[in-house]
Amino acid sequence: MVHVAGSVLDPDLGDHVCLPFEDERERMTATRLFTMNGLRRRTKVVIITHADSPERTRDWLAPLVPGFADAESAGQVEILACADTHFTNGSLDPGRVYAGLADANDRARRHGQHGVYALVDASWGVGDVPGHAAFEAAANELFGERWLAAVCQYDRRLFPRDAIERAASVHPISPEQAVLRFANTCSPRGLKVWGDIDLTNRPAFASLLGRLEEEPGEVVIDASGLDFIDAGSAQLLTVTAMARPRGSTVVVCRDTMARVLRLIRADEYITVRRVGDV
C-alpha cells in the first residue's frame, strides 16, 4: 500500500507527480489531503474526475475539507469531468488540456492565488497505455514555468503493473523513485534541474531534454543542484549535445557530475563548466 500522507500530496508548484493507489479509501484520502494542501498554499485547486462524476466527488469531498463550500463559491476549487478537459469529439486533445490549465492559472492570478494545483484521475488512459504515457511525458514541458503542480492518480486495479511502472518513469516524481525538479531558463535558453536522476525517472529527464535539441544557439543546462545522476541518464545529455552544433550545449555541474561526464566521454560534445569556475 502506498503511504499517501507524504510530500507527493503537498507538491511544490512545478512538480508533476504519479501517484498509484490501491483502493477507494486510499484515493479519497489522497484527494482530501491534496485539496487541503492546495487551499493552504493559496492555489487554485482543480480536480479532474473520470471514474467518478464531479457531482459525486463533491458530495463526499466537501464534508471532509474545512471551508470547502466557501472555497468553491470563491472559485478556488473546481471539480471538472475529464470528458470536458481532455477530449474533443471523443479523442484526446492535448491542446485543450494545456489551454484549460493555462486559463485556470490566469483566473487564479486574477484572484490573488499563487498557481494551480491539479489532481487528475488517470483512468481515462486505460484503453491506450502507450499513448497515455506519451501524453504524460509531453506534458512535462508545462511544468517548467513552475505555476502548475499536478498529481496524477493511477488505480492499480485498472492498470497492469508494467503500465504503472511506465507511467511512473515518465513523471519526474513518484513514490519510491528518485525526485527530479526542474525549471525553464532563458538568456540563453536552457533548463535548471535539481534533485536526483536515475533509472526510475530517466524517461522523464529525456522528455525535458528533447525540446532543447531544436533550440538555436547556446543552451545551458544548470545541473549544479543535482545530488545524483547515473551514467545512463548522463548519457542522455550526450545524445542531446550530439543533435546540436558541437560545443553549443553547456552543462554547469559539480565535480562529481563532471567526472561522470568525463568517464562517458560526454565532454567531447558538451562544454562542461564546474560550479566553482562559473
Secondary structure, DSSP 8 states (H G I E B T S, - for coil): ---TTSGGGS--TT-EEEEEESSHHHHHHHHHHHHHHHHHTT-EEEEEESSS-HHHHHHHHGGGSTTHHHHHHTTSEEEEEGGGTTEETTEE-HHHHHHHHHHHHHHHHHTT---EEEEEEGGGGTT-HHHHHHHHHHHGGGGGGS-EEEEEEEETTTS-HHHHHHHHHHSSB-TTS--EEEEEETTTTEEEEEEEESTTTHHHHHHHHHGGGG--S-EEEEEEEEEEE-HHHHHHHHHHHHTS-TT-EEEEE-HHHHHHHHHTTGGGTSEEEEGGG-
